[in-house]
Amino acid sequence: MVGGYWFVRAASLDEAAAIIAQNPCIACGLAMEVRPLEAERARADALTSETSTARERQLSPR
């Protein structure tokens, strides 16, 4: 199984679904889920619940 994320910039979920529907991979059986991003949690410079702390990074196996 291979997974990943595709980010689509759109004004609405309907517009995002319409953009995704044009992807040629859909015809080959690729399934996609369209969900909104929470702007505050999507920020790379903000420490949020999605951002590991320095201590968690030290404990993570490498």
Sequence and secondary structure as in RCSB ss.txt:
>XXXX:A:sequence
MVGGYWFVRAASLDEAAAIIAQNPCIACGLAMEVRPLEAERARADALTSETSTARERQLSPR
>XXXX:A:secstr
          SSHHHHHHHHHT GGGGGT         TTTT TTS  TTS  HHHHHHS  
